[in-house]
Amino acid sequence: MFAEMDMLQFFELLSYLVTIVGLPLAIASYLIEKKKERQNDNEEIYQRLSDEYREFLKLVLDNADLKLLRTEGAQIELNEEQKERRTAIFGILISLFERAYLLVYENDMDKQSLRLWRSWEDYMREWVRRADFRAALDTLLEGEDEDFIAYLKELALEETK
């Protein structure tokens, strides 16, 4: 009977140890895995958005007559058809920027998220420096997310100072 009691106490002690050590370890392991998953998801989102921006740049190259790769904007007079294509391309760009803003931007970002966001902010700053893009912003931003509108307009203001 003494041996049975010792064995019972031994298993009870083991169950306490599992509860005290194992449960927090399992929770910590779960949280670490979730953080890695979130980071992988963020990087996948960033990669997809980057691919879309690369496709956008191909569209810009296909419309080289619009001179959209010049940082100062086109210094040529565009005809009506060219103006329409430029407006459509700017619309695609605004849509891409808004998607990036909604999927990547947060008010309180960790170091990795901030690093990913900064590249998008650089793209946005590059485009809002263009007078022709800024001139079209009010029309392009109609119906877009209010926070995104405020963010992009603030960037445009900063870049024109």
C-alpha atoms as one frame of an Amber mdcrd trajectory, in Angstrom:
protein
   0.000   0.000   0.000   2.894   2.335   0.817   4.344   1.774  -2.636   0.935
   2.467  -4.216   0.663   5.700  -2.264   4.160   6.771  -3.289   3.367   5.973
  -6.908   0.113   7.949  -6.709   1.923  10.928  -5.169   4.639  10.646  -7.795
   2.091  10.841 -10.638   0.290  13.684  -8.908   3.608  15.538  -8.636   4.248
  14.899 -12.328   0.828  16.295 -13.249   1.588  19.444 -11.261   4.932  19.794
 -13.027   3.294  19.416 -16.425   0.743  22.058 -15.465   3.309  24.462 -14.024
   5.982  24.053 -16.709   4.290  22.520 -19.724   1.268  24.776 -20.017   3.213
  28.084 -20.052   5.728  26.522 -22.442   2.923  25.448 -24.779   1.366  28.920
 -24.639   4.723  30.592 -25.346   5.359  28.224 -28.231   1.901  28.960 -29.655
   2.415  32.742 -29.411   5.831  32.551 -31.077   4.380  30.483 -33.912   1.494
  32.947 -34.370   3.952  35.855 -34.541   5.958  34.036 -37.225   2.748  33.369
 -39.180   1.753  37.059 -38.999   5.211  38.084 -40.167   5.052  35.611 -43.071
   1.564  36.867 -43.970   2.806  40.474 -43.943   5.753  39.605 -46.144   3.481
  37.727 -48.553   1.139  40.722 -48.765   4.111  42.992 -49.366   5.422  40.689
 -52.090   2.065  40.583 -53.877   1.794  44.369 -53.720   5.347  44.712 -55.024
   4.467  42.427 -57.921   1.454  44.611 -58.688   3.635  47.729 -58.637   6.066
  46.050 -61.015   3.124  45.311 -63.342   2.068  48.928 -63.021   5.536  50.049
 -64.109   5.254  47.777 -67.153   2.011  49.579 -67.987   3.842  52.896 -67.648
   6.555  51.627 -70.003   3.929  50.480 -72.487   2.655  54.063 -72.489   6.052
  55.724 -72.828   4.609  58.554 -74.915   3.040  59.929 -71.714   6.506  60.472
 -70.168   5.342  59.149 -66.781   8.800  58.022 -65.711  10.128  61.570 -65.678
  10.104  62.779 -62.101   9.177  66.333 -63.101   6.266  65.090 -65.205   5.626
  65.400 -68.890   6.863  68.687 -70.311   4.943  68.048 -73.501   1.410  68.916
 -74.449  -0.783  65.806 -74.355  -3.717  65.270 -76.671  -7.122  64.204 -75.341
  -6.487  60.491 -75.815  -3.137  60.733 -73.992  -4.732  62.698 -71.144  -7.377
  60.005 -70.819  -4.747  57.232 -70.697  -2.724  59.190 -68.148  -5.802  59.641
 -65.956  -6.579  55.919 -66.186  -2.995  55.028 -65.270  -3.060  57.450 -62.350
  -6.333  55.815 -61.243  -4.707  52.389 -61.275  -1.829  53.787 -59.237  -4.159
  55.351 -56.651  -5.969  52.027 -56.348  -2.663  50.251 -55.760  -1.530  52.839
 -53.206  -4.830  52.588 -51.347  -4.602  48.798 -51.246  -1.064  49.048 -49.867
  -2.245  51.581 -47.289  -5.156  49.421 -46.153  -3.142  46.192 -46.019   0.215
  47.386 -44.703  -0.120  50.711 -42.891  -0.853  50.839 -39.160  -0.470  53.693
 -36.709   1.792  51.649 -34.432   3.976  49.396 -36.592   6.743  47.105 -35.439
  10.193  47.535 -36.966   9.641  44.990 -39.768   6.233  46.383 -40.785   7.605
  49.918 -40.744  10.473  48.857 -42.978   8.013  47.361 -45.476   5.762  50.414
 -45.304   8.608  52.895 -45.909   9.154  51.573 -49.426   5.478  52.234 -50.237
   5.730  55.673 -48.718   8.748  56.326 -50.957   6.724  55.342 -54.042   3.892
  57.638 -52.966   6.252  60.535 -52.307   7.850  60.038 -55.709   4.496  60.312
 -57.461   3.073  63.216 -55.421   6.136  65.283 -56.370   4.772  65.326 -59.915
   2.640  68.387 -60.628   0.382  66.502 -63.073  -0.312  63.769 -60.509  -1.024
  66.293 -57.730  -3.337  68.224 -60.044  -5.391  65.060 -60.606  -5.492  64.006
 -56.934  -8.837  65.554 -55.992 -10.583  63.694 -58.804  -8.600  60.481 -58.293
  -9.282  60.342 -54.557 -13.068  60.653 -54.802 -14.679  57.740 -52.962 -11.431
  56.393 -51.523 -10.784  55.585 -47.864 -10.813  58.789 -45.780  -7.673  57.934
 -43.820  -5.841  57.115 -47.027  -6.951  60.412 -48.587  -5.679  62.352 -45.574
  -2.391  60.428 -45.592  -1.713  60.959 -49.294  -2.672  64.618 -49.187  -0.328
  65.128 -46.233   2.496  63.510 -48.214   1.712  65.758 -51.178   1.807  68.802
 -48.923   5.147  67.739 -47.428   6.653  67.147 -50.867   5.631  70.553 -52.232
   7.267  72.524 -49.400
